[in-house]
């Protein structure tokens, strides 16, 4: 079962970016997140999926 809310480190691992990039992207609105408890940030999994789909490029044909 896929988790619906990811910790910042988990989201960073999924996207292969730094934790600070995740914080910036949430602040900029590129990712959606929510604060839990005393400010612990969680990122919505479907937000990560949408980001990947928006930035997906077509495979390039590299045959010569």
N, C-alpha and C positions, 0 to 999 in steps of 0.2 A: 504494500500500500504506500503510495506517495504521500509525503507530508504536505499539507496545505500551507503551512507557515514554516519558513526556514530561518535559522539563525544567520546572522550576517556572514560568518565564516563559511557556512554551508552554501549560501548563495554565491559567495566569491569562488568557492571550489567548482561549483556547477558551471560558472561562466569563465573560469580561469582568469580572474582579475583579482586585484587586491581588495581587502576589506574596506579600505578608504574609498575605493571606486564605488562600491556598493552604497556607502553612506552618501556620497556625492550624487549618485544617480537617483536615490530616493529623494534627496533634497531638491534635485532638479526636476523631478516628476517623471523620469524615464522608467523608474520602478515604483511599485506601490508597496508600502509597508505600514506597519502599525506598531505602536509602542505598547509593551506589556509591562505591567508592574511599574517600577520606578525608572522607566526610561529604556528598558531593554528592547531593542528594535528587532522585529521579525519582518521578513519579506514574503509576500504572497507568491507561491509557486507559479500560479497562472500568469503573474506579472513577468516572471522570468521567461516563461514560454512565449508570451507575446513579444517581448523584446527580441528574442532570437528570431521569431517569425518576421518581424518588421525589418530586421537587418540581414535576413537570409539572402544570399546571392546565388545565382544560378551557377551550376558547375561549369567550369570552363573546359572546353575540349582542348587538351594539351597534346593531342597526337600530331605528329609531324607529317 
